[in-house]
Amino acid sequence: MSALPERGESRRAANARKRISRRPSRLGLVAGATLKPDRVREADAGFPGLLKRAWRRAEQTDDLRSFVEVLLTLDGHVPADVQLRALSAAEEAALAALCGLSWRAPATAAPDAAAPATAAPGDGTSGDAEETVFSGEIALATSGRIVLRVPSAAPLKADGLVGGVRRVPWTRATLDAYRVQLRRAEERVARTVADCRGWLAEQGAEGRGELLEQAKEAALRTAPFVLYQQGRQYTNFRDHNTLTGKTLWPGHPDCALSSLQDLPLELWSDHDVQLVVCLTLLIRSAGPGRVEEANGTQLTVDHVAHMLERIRVGYNAALGRDQVPPAASATVADLHELAVSLRSHRGEVARQAQLYREIHGALMHKIEKVAGPCADLARAREDAVTARLTSRLPLSGDNLAELEEALAAAPGWLAAPHGDFATGLEALVYESAAAATEAFEADFAMSRGMRSLPDLITALREERWAEICDWEITRFFCCVVPDPSAARHFGDSAAALADAAWAMSSRMQYNSWHFIAGNLPKAPEVVDRDHFVPPTIPDVAFYSDQHHHGHVNNNVRFSIRSPQSVVVDGRRFNGFVDLRLLRCDGDPFGEQDLLAAHRVSAFTARATGLVAELAAAGEQIEVTAFDSPWHWSAVTGGADPATRAS
């Protein structure tokens, strides 16, 4: 990020300021001056610990099928369907032969028909009395995937495995079943590769170049993902990156997509051919965000067909009619037509029902869902928030929609001091987050935005895109309101709770900074600036305390994120504000919680939009609260700095 000083500040003063800790418990101290960290996490915290626990739990099972089912779900932390679709063709055939487990339709259906995960009868023990003709292996890789040793393959290497291997006897019957499954898989892959090559050939060299640019841009502007093509891994996330992302700059020779740019199609590997086609289908169906819905799985045409069909069924259910027809066949051309149709109807679906994503944090896998109607729980959550807001703000109404109407009728108080805050907007942001913490039984609730809408409006009117891109994260704010009882997750220390709240606030400031450029025209300085495509739909996450260091350190296990767009001086900014709810333990949030939370964030977004209108008309409004001292005072009650360590 830019090292430019704040307004009116010399570079020397800016550098001195940055050397001072902004952690609430160390305000005024030089950053990094302590002899040791306040908290040291365990070596296997997060994902490594989960994998070890899942392996130990699997070892306690009595039969092979139960053993595999524990590993497939990582002991209940992810849907089994994701892991089943992560298997290579040979591993998929082996697991079907051994345990009767597959994500595909039963054997009576067409070999490449898309269907939910199914299980054939049996528990993998029916052939125990028969003679063993091959000794196979099953293990759990440190990536979280199940790996199998199949006939003709070398023994699994201990390096990269979680807890050793389980020896699995193969009988003659198992081998026969495996050969049938493998033959089907090989025929399916051969048909798919030929179809993909034919479709890419039809696009011509220029068209293929455009598809590669589209895929590279998606990888660059999308959250981390890990995809597989048989034994090959494609990722923009940690480890050895193979796609453009945080590590590989666009055009980097190590990027699998960049390396294809000037290569004749006949020299593309079968893996790369399927990668480009599948990424194209995903992006055409909903934009770059759809790629994350393939996270942790084999990126194959039949998997994409399975996903698109599931989405099609959900869209038609929301529309109340068969508006989107099924793909005429499993060919790339027909699937492409379906993908384009899904994207064209997505807006209509969103007007009829709430779209959202489930996030399964252990494998970073996302699933788009269509929410049902609000029920009693969602209404109860909204009623509780409304009751607090009407008791503390100059608003009246029986629900959030009526409060929005009251705001729009008389928005002037949002620009004036209110209570302990310099502006009514600050009071509204705080009270909305505090109400959400209570109403949703959350450990933390938070709401983010921009500090100076007048500054943004001036820069927009003068088309100062480079200046906006250079703004630091301090140009943004995030109000974090923890429940006092959340201190139990931080050693029962109010100071540690304040530090955690500020760490979350600072990260959310970064998210605002990261998204804003995605709403600007594609000027060179905007394209060059690191940013993600701004989010447009809410999500509910399960077991997010696995990979993200901040989530691991601060026990972010279950969460809801509800981003909202705001129109600022005629320009729509997606993901400009949001509401986030966190639970460190206990029960996960559900769909009804998400629906109610989305209403609360819409209320805050409406207030922000009204303040933007006031600023566009000349009002000078700035958010000055929600910095580090504010979080210290709000969380600890303003305890004397000398007592911060307690």
C-alpha positions in Angstrom: 0.0 0.0 0.0 1.0 3.6 -0.4 3.4 5.2 2.1 2.1 8.7 1.4 1.5 10.8 4.5 -1.9 11.8 5.8 -3.2 15.3 4.8 -0.9 18.0 5.9 1.7 15.6 7.4 5.4 15.5 6.5 6.9 12.2 5.4 9.1 12.2 8.5 6.1 12.6 10.8 4.2 9.9 8.9 7.1 7.5 9.3 7.4 8.3 13.0 3.6 7.8 13.4 3.8 4.4 11.7 6.5 3.2 14.2 4.0 3.7 17.1 1.8 0.8 17.9 -1.9 1.3 17.3 -2.8 -1.8 19.3 -5.2 -0.6 22.0 -3.2 -2.1 24.9 0.1 -0.6 23.7 -1.0 2.9 22.5 1.9 5.3 22.5 4.5 2.6 22.6 7.0 1.8 19.9 5.7 -1.1 17.8 7.6 -4.4 18.2 9.3 -3.3 21.4 8.0 -6.2 23.5 10.3 -9.2 24.2 7.7 -11.7 23.2 4.2 -11.8 21.7 1.2 -11.5 24.0 -0.2 -14.7 22.7 1.6 -17.6 21.0 -0.6 -20.0 19.1 0.0 -23.7 19.0 2.1 -25.1 16.2 -0.8 -27.1 14.8 -3.4 -24.4 15.3 -6.0 -24.1 12.6 -6.0 -26.5 9.6 -3.1 -28.8 10.7 -4.8 -29.4 14.0 -8.1 -30.2 12.4 -6.5 -32.7 10.1 -4.7 -34.5 13.0 -8.0 -34.7 14.9 -9.9 -36.0 11.8 -7.2 -38.7 11.2 -7.3 -39.8 14.9 -11.1 -40.0 14.8 -11.0 -42.0 11.5 -8.6 -44.5 13.1 -11.1 -45.2 15.8 -13.7 -46.5 13.3 -14.5 -50.2 12.9 -14.9 -50.5 9.2 -13.4 -49.1 6.0 -16.5 -47.2 4.9 -16.8 -45.4 8.3 -13.1 -44.6 8.1 -13.5 -43.0 4.7 -16.6 -41.1 5.6 -14.8 -39.4 8.6 -12.0 -38.4 6.2 -14.4 -37.2 3.5 -16.1 -34.8 6.0 -13.0 -34.1 8.0 -15.0 -35.3 10.9 -18.1 -33.3 10.2 -16.4 -30.0 9.1 -17.1 -30.1 5.3 -19.7 -31.7 3.0 -18.6 -35.2 1.8 -19.5 -34.1 -1.7 -16.6 -31.7 -1.9 -14.0 -34.3 -1.1 -15.5 -36.9 -3.4 -15.2 -34.4 -6.3 -11.6 -33.8 -5.3 -10.5 -37.3 -6.3 -8.6 -38.1 -9.4 -10.2 -40.4 -11.9 -8.3 -43.5 -10.6 -8.9 -42.6 -7.0 -12.6 -42.0 -7.7 -12.8 -45.4 -9.4 -11.0 -47.1 -6.5 -13.3 -45.6 -3.8 -16.4 -46.6 -5.7 -15.1 -50.1 -6.0 -14.0 -50.4 -2.4 -16.8 -48.6 -0.6 -19.5 -47.9 -3.2 -19.1 -44.1 -2.5 -19.4 -41.7 -5.4 -20.8 -38.2 -6.2 -22.1 -39.5 -9.5 -25.4 -41.2 -10.2 -25.7 -45.0 -9.6 -24.2 -47.3 -12.2 -27.6 -47.7 -13.9 -27.4 -44.1 -15.1 -25.3 -42.8 -17.9 -21.6 -42.7 -16.9 -21.3 -38.9 -17.2 -24.7 -37.9 -15.8 -24.5 -35.2 -13.2 -26.0 -36.1 -9.9 -25.5 -35.6 -6.1 -23.2 -37.8 -4.1 -24.6 -41.4 -3.8 -23.5 -44.5 -2.1 -23.9 -48.1 -3.3 -24.8 -50.8 -0.8 -22.0 -52.2 1.3 -19.4 -51.0 3.8 -16.2 -52.1 2.1 -16.0 -55.3 4.2 -18.0 -57.7 2.0 -14.9 -59.2 0.5 -12.9 -59.7 3.6 -13.1 -63.5 3.4 -11.8 -63.5 -0.1 -8.1 -63.7 -1.0 -6.2 -60.4 -1.1 -4.7 -59.8 -4.5 -3.5 -56.3 -4.0 -2.6 -54.2 -0.9 -3.9 -50.7 -1.4 -3.6 -47.7 0.9 -5.7 -44.7 1.9 -4.4 -41.6 3.6 -5.1 -38.0 4.4 -2.9 -35.4 2.7 -1.8 -32.2 4.4 -3.9 -30.4 1.8 -7.0 -32.0 3.3 -7.6 -34.4 0.4 -8.1 -38.1 0.6 -5.4 -39.9 -1.4 -5.4 -43.6 -2.4 -2.8 -46.0 -3.7 -4.3 -47.9 -6.7 -2.9 -50.8 -8.7 0.2 -49.9 -10.8 0.8 -46.8 -8.5 3.8 -46.4 -6.2 3.2 -46.6 -2.4 2.1 -43.4 -0.9 4.9 -41.2 0.4 4.9 -40.4 4.1 6.0 -36.9 3.3 2.8 -34.8 2.9 0.5 -37.1 4.8 -1.2 -36.4 8.1 -0.9 -39.6 10.1 0.4 -42.5 8.1 -1.6 -44.8 5.9 -4.3 -47.4 6.2 -3.6 -50.6 4.4 -6.6 -51.7 2.4 -6.9 -55.3 1.0 -8.3 -55.6 -2.6 -10.0 -58.8 -3.6 -10.5 -60.1 -7.1 -14.1 -58.7 -7.0 -12.7 -55.3 -6.0 -10.3 -55.3 -8.9 -13.0 -56.3 -11.4 -15.2 -53.4 -10.1 -12.3 -51.0 -10.2 -11.5 -51.9 -13.9 -15.1 -51.2 -14.9 -15.1 -47.9 -13.1 -11.7 -46.9 -14.5 -12.6 -47.8 -18.0 -15.7 -45.6 -17.8 -13.5 -42.8 -16.4 -10.9 -43.0 -19.1 -13.6 -43.0 -21.8 -15.2 -40.0 -20.2 -12.0 -38.1 -20.0 -11.1 -38.9 -23.6 -14.5 -37.6 -24.8 -14.2 -34.5 -22.7 -10.7 -33.6 -23.8 -11.6 -34.0 -27.4 -14.7 -31.9 -27.0 -12.7 -29.2 -25.1 -10.0 -29.1 -27.8 -12.6 -28.8 -30.5 -14.4 -26.0 -28.8 -11.2 -24.1 -28.2 -10.2 -24.6 -31.8 -13.5 -23.0 -32.9 -12.6 -19.9 -30.9 -9.5 -19.2 -33.0 -6.2 -17.9 -31.7 -7.6 -14.4 -30.9 -10.6 -15.9 -29.1 -8.4 -18.2 -27.0 -6.2 -15.3 -26.1 -9.2 -13.4 -24.8 -10.3 -16.5 -22.8 -6.8 -16.6 -21.2 -6.9 -12.9 -20.4 -10.3 -13.4 -18.8 -9.1 -16.3 -16.7 -5.9 -14.5 -15.6 -8.0 -11.5 -14.5 -10.3 -13.7 -12.6 -7.4 -15.4 -10.8 -5.9 -12.0 -10.0 -9.1 -10.5 -8.6 -10.5 -13.5 -6.8 -9.9 -14.8 -3.2 -7.6 -17.8 -2.8 -8.6 -21.0 -4.6 -7.1 -24.4 -5.1 -8.2 -26.5 -8.1 -7.1 -29.9 -9.4 -6.7 -31.6 -12.8 -6.0 -35.2 -11.9 -2.6 -35.0 -10.0 -1.9 -31.4 -11.1 -2.7 -28.5 -8.8 -3.7 -25.0 -10.0 -3.7 -22.3 -7.3 -3.3 -18.7 -6.5 -2.9 -19.5 -2.8 0.3 -20.1 -0.9 2.4 -23.2 -1.5 3.8 -23.2 -5.1 1.5 -20.8 -6.9 0.7 -21.9 -10.5 -1.7 -19.1 -11.4 -1.6 -15.3 -11.3 -2.4 -14.0 -7.8 -0.7 -12.5 -4.7 2.6 -14.2 -5.6 2.7 -14.3 -9.4 2.3 -11.1 -11.3 0.2 -11.0 -14.5 2.3 -12.5 -17.3 4.7 -14.3 -14.9 6.3 -17.3 -16.8 5.3 -19.6 -13.9 1.6 -18.9 -14.4 0.0 -21.8 -16.2 -2.3 -19.5 -18.1 0.4 -17.0 -19.1 2.6 -19.8 -20.4 -0.2 -20.7 -22.9 -0.5 -17.2 -24.4 1.5 -17.8 -27.5 1.5 -21.6 -27.6 -0.3 -23.4 -30.4 -3.4 -25.3 -29.2 -2.0 -28.7 -30.1 0.9 -28.1 -27.6 -1.5 -27.4 -24.7 -1.6 -30.3 -22.2 -4.9 -32.0 -21.7 -4.9 -30.6 -18.2 -4.5 -27.0 -19.4 -7.2 -27.5 -22.1 -9.8 -28.5 -19.4 -8.6 -25.8 -17.0 -9.2 -23.0 -19.6 -12.6 -24.4 -20.7 -13.9 -24.9 -17.2 -12.7 -21.5 -15.9 -14.5 -20.0 -18.9 -17.8 -21.8 -18.1 -17.6 -20.8 -14.4 -16.8 -17.1 -15.2 -19.5 -16.9 -17.8 -22.1 -18.2 -15.4 -21.6 -15.5 -12.7 -18.3 -13.7 -12.9 -15.0 -14.5 -11.2 -16.6 -15.3 -7.9 -18.0 -18.5 -9.3 -14.5 -20.0 -9.5 -14.4 -20.2 -5.7 -17.4 -22.6 -5.9 -15.0 -25.2 -7.5 -12.5 -24.7 -4.7 -10.9 -27.9 -3.6 -12.3 -30.1 -6.4 -11.2 -31.5 -9.7 -11.9 -28.9 -12.3 -13.5 -31.1 -15.0 -16.4 -30.5 -17.4 -18.6 -33.0 -15.7 -18.1 -31.4 -12.3 -18.9 -28.0 -13.8 -22.0 -29.5 -15.5 -23.1 -30.9 -12.1 -22.7 -27.4 -10.5 -24.5 -25.5 -13.3 -27.4 -28.0 -13.2 -27.8 -27.5 -9.4 -27.8 -23.8 -9.8 -30.3 -24.0 -12.7 -32.7 -26.0 -10.6 -32.4 -23.4 -7.7 -32.9 -20.5 -10.1 -36.0 -22.0 -11.6 -37.5 -22.8 -8.1 -37.0 -19.1 -7.2 -38.6 -17.9 -10.4 -41.5 -20.2 -10.0 -41.2 -21.5 -13.5 -38.7 -23.3 -15.8 -37.2 -20.1 -17.2 -33.8 -21.6 -17.6 -33.8 -24.8 -19.7 -31.3 -27.6 -19.0 -28.2 -28.0 -21.2 -29.2 -29.9 -24.3 -26.1 -32.2 -23.8 -22.9 -32.4 -21.7 -20.9 -30.8 -24.5 -18.9 -27.6 -23.9 -21.0 -25.7 -26.4 -24.3 -26.6 -24.7 -22.9 -26.0 -21.2 -21.6 -22.6 -22.4 -25.1 -21.7 -23.5 -26.4 -22.8 -20.1 -23.8 -20.7 -18.3 -24.7 -17.6 -20.3 -28.4 -18.2 -19.6 -27.7 -18.5 -15.8 -25.9 -15.2 -15.8 -28.6 -13.4 -17.7 -31.3 -14.6 -15.3 -29.2 -14.1 -12.1 -30.4 -10.5 -11.6 -34.0 -11.6 -12.0 -33.5 -14.4 -9.5 -31.9 -11.9 -7.0 -35.0 -9.7 -7.2 -37.3 -12.7 -6.4 -35.2 -14.2 -3.6 -32.0 -13.7 -1.7 -28.8 -15.3 -3.2 -26.0 -16.1 -0.8 -23.0 -18.4 -0.4 -22.2 -21.0 2.1 -18.4 -21.0 2.9 -16.8 -24.2 4.2 -13.6 -22.8 5.6 -11.6 -25.9 6.0 -11.5 -26.4 2.2 -12.3 -22.7 1.3 -15.2 -24.1 -0.7 -18.2 -21.9 -1.6 -21.7 -23.0 -2.6 -24.3 -20.5 -4.0 -27.7 -20.9 -2.5 -31.1 -19.4 -3.0 -32.6 -18.5 0.4 -36.2 -19.3 1.4 -38.6 -16.7 2.8 -38.0 -15.0 6.2 -39.4 -17.1 9.1 -39.9 -16.5 12.8 -36.2 -16.5 13.7 -35.3 -13.8 11.2 -38.3 -11.7 12.2 -37.3 -12.0 15.9 -33.7 -11.0 15.2 -34.9 -7.9 13.2 -37.5 -7.0 15.9 -34.7 -7.0 18.5 -32.5 -4.8 16.5 -35.4 -2.4 15.7 -36.3 -2.1 19.4 -32.7 -1.1 20.3 -32.4 1.4 17.5 -35.7 3.1 18.2 -34.8 3.4 21.9 -31.4 5.1 21.2 -31.8 7.0 17.9 -34.3 9.7 16.8 -36.2 7.1 14.7 -39.6 5.4 15.0 -41.0 2.4 13.3 -42.0 -1.2 13.8 -39.3 -2.7 11.5 -36.2 -1.7 9.6 -38.1 -0.8 6.5 -40.0 1.8 8.4 -36.8 3.0 10.1 -35.3 3.5 6.6 -38.4 5.6 5.6 -38.0 7.7 8.7 -34.3 8.2 7.9 -35.1 9.3 4.3 -37.8 11.7 5.5 -35.4 13.6 7.8 -31.7 12.7 7.3 -30.2 15.9 8.5 -29.4 14.6 12.0 -27.0 12.1 10.5 -24.6 15.0 9.9 -25.0 16.6 13.3 -23.5 15.5 16.7 -25.5 12.8 18.5 -24.8 11.7 22.0 -21.2 10.8 22.5 -20.5 10.9 18.7 -19.5 13.7 16.4 -22.2 12.7 13.9 -25.5 10.9 13.8 -24.0 8.5 11.2 -21.4 7.3 13.7 -24.1 6.8 16.4 -26.2 4.8 13.9 -23.3 2.7 12.8 -22.4 1.9 16.4 -25.9 1.3 17.6 -26.6 -1.0 14.6 -23.5 -3.1 15.3 -24.2 -3.2 19.1 -27.8 -4.2 18.5 -26.6 -7.0 16.1 -24.2 -8.3 18.7 -27.1 -8.7 21.2 -29.9 -9.8 18.8 -27.8 -12.4 17.0 -26.1 -13.7 20.1 -22.8 -13.0 18.5 -19.4 -12.6 20.0 -18.6 -9.7 17.7 -20.5 -7.6 15.2 -18.8 -5.0 13.0 -19.7 -2.4 10.4 -17.3 -0.7 8.0 -17.3 2.3 5.7 -15.3 5.4 4.5 -14.4 8.2 6.8 -14.8 11.2 4.5 -17.5 10.9 1.8 -16.8 14.6 0.8 -13.2 13.7 0.0 -14.4 10.8 -2.1 -16.9 12.9 -4.0 -14.4 15.6 -4.8 -11.9 13.0 -6.1 -14.7 11.4 -8.2 -15.8 14.6 -9.7 -12.2 15.5 -10.7 -11.5 11.9 -11.8 -8.5 11.6 -9.6 -8.4 7.8 -9.8 -4.7 7.5 -8.9 -5.3 9.5 -5.7 -8.2 7.3 -4.6 -6.0 4.2 -5.2 -3.2 5.7 -3.1 -5.4 6.3 -0.1 -4.3 4.4 3.0 -6.5 2.1 5.0 -6.9 4.9 7.6 -9.2 6.6 5.1 -11.7 3.9 6.1 -13.2 2.8 9.4 -14.7 -0.3 11.0 -16.7 -0.2 14.2 -16.3 -3.5 16.1 -18.6 -4.2 19.0 -17.8 -7.4 21.0 -20.1 -9.0 23.6 -18.4 -8.6 27.0 -18.6 -12.4 27.5 -16.4 -12.9 24.4 -13.4 -12.1 26.7 -13.6 -15.8 27.7 -12.0 -16.6 24.4 -9.1 -14.2 25.2 -8.0 -15.3 28.6 -10.8 -13.3 30.3 -8.8 -10.2 29.6 -10.6 -7.0 28.6 -7.3 -5.7 27.2 -6.9 -8.8 25.0 -10.5 -8.4 23.8 -9.9 -4.8 22.9 -6.8 -5.8 20.9 -8.8 -8.5 19.1 -11.5 -6.0 18.3 -9.0 -3.5 16.9 -7.2 -6.2 14.9 -10.6 -7.0 13.3 -11.2 -3.3 12.7 -7.9 -2.8 11.0 -8.4 -5.9 8.8 -11.8 -4.6 7.7 -10.3 -1.2 6.9 -8.0 -3.1 4.6 -11.0 -4.9 3.0 -12.6 -1.5 2.2 -9.3 -0.4 0.7 -9.0 -3.6 -1.2 -12.5 -3.4 -2.8 -12.8 0.3 -3.6 -10.6 0.2 -6.7 -12.8 -2.5 -8.2 -15.6 0.1 -8.5 -13.5 2.6 -10.5 -13.0 3.0 -14.2 -10.3 0.7 -15.6 -7.6 3.4 -15.8 -4.0 2.2 -15.8 -3.4 3.1 -12.2 -6.6 1.3 -11.2 -5.7 -1.9 -13.1 -2.2 -1.9 -11.6 -3.5 -1.5 -8.1 -4.1 -4.7 -6.1 -7.8 -5.2 -5.6 -10.5 -7.9 -5.6 -13.9 -7.8 -7.4 -16.2 -6.2 -4.7 -18.7 -8.7 -3.1 -22.4 -8.3 -4.0 -24.1 -11.1 -2.1 -23.9 -12.2 1.6 -22.4 -15.4 2.9 -22.4 -17.6 5.9 -19.2 -19.3 6.9 -18.5 -22.5 8.8 -15.2 -23.3 10.5 -13.3 -20.3 9.2 -10.6 -20.6 11.9 -8.5 -22.8 9.7 -6.3 -21.0 7.1 -6.5 -17.2 7.5 -4.0 -16.3 10.2 -6.2 -13.5 11.6 -9.1 -15.9 11.9 -7.0 -18.5 13.6 -5.5 -16.0 16.1 -8.9 -14.4 16.9 -11.1 -17.6 16.9 -13.3 -16.6 14.0 -15.1 -19.8 13.6 -18.7 -19.0 12.4 -19.6 -15.8 10.6 -22.0 -13.9 8.4 -20.9 -11.3 6.0 -23.5 -9.0 4.4 -22.0 -6.5 1.9 -24.1 -3.7 0.5 -23.7 -1.2 -2.3 -23.9 2.5 -1.9 -24.4 5.2 -4.6 -22.0 8.0 -4.1 -22.5 11.1 -6.4 -24.1 8.9 -9.1 -21.5 6.1 -9.0 -22.5 2.7 -7.5 -19.9 1.3 -5.2 -20.4 -2.5 -4.6 -19.2 -3.8 -1.2 -18.9 -0.3 0.1 -20.3 -1.2 3.5 -21.1 -4.4 5.3 -22.1 -6.0 8.5 -20.2 -9.0 9.9 -21.2 -11.2 12.7 -18.8 -13.6 14.4 -19.1 -16.5 16.8 -16.0 -18.1 18.3 -17.7 -21.3 19.4 -21.2 -22.8 19.9 -23.7 -23.1 17.1 -23.1 -21.8 13.6 -25.2 -19.1 12.0 -28.0 -20.3 9.7 -29.9 -19.0 6.7 -32.5 -17.2 8.8 -29.7 -15.3 10.7 -28.3 -14.3 7.3 -31.6 -12.9 6.0 -32.0 -10.8 9.1 -28.4 -9.6 9.1 -28.8 -8.6 5.5 -31.7 -6.3 6.5 -29.6 -4.7 9.2 -26.7 -4.0 6.8 -29.2 -2.6 4.2 -30.3 -0.2 6.9 -26.8 1.0 7.5 -26.1 1.2 3.8 -29.3 3.4 3.4 -28.0 5.7 6.1 -24.6 5.9 4.3 -26.3 6.7 1.0 -28.2 9.5 2.6 -25.0 11.0 4.1 -23.5 10.7 0.6 -26.4 12.8 -0.7 -25.8 15.4 2.0 -22.1 15.4 1.2 -22.8 15.8 -2.5 -24.9 18.9 -1.6 -22.1 20.5 0.3 -22.3 19.1 3.9 -18.9 18.5 5.4 -19.3 15.1 7.2 -16.4 13.0 8.5 -16.3 9.9 10.7 -13.7 10.4 13.4 -14.7 7.6 15.8 -13.7 3.9 15.6 -10.0 4.3 15.8 -7.7 2.4 18.2 -8.3 4.6 21.3 -12.0 4.4 20.7 -12.0 0.6 20.7 -9.9 0.6 23.9 -12.4 2.9 25.6 -15.5 1.2 24.2 -14.3 -2.3 25.2 -12.5 -1.7 28.5 -14.7 1.1 29.7 -11.8 3.5 29.5 -9.5 1.8 32.0 -6.3 3.7 32.9 -3.4 2.8 30.6 -1.4 1.7 33.5 -3.8 -1.2 34.0 -3.8 -2.3 30.3 -2.0 -5.6 30.9 -4.8 -6.8 33.3 
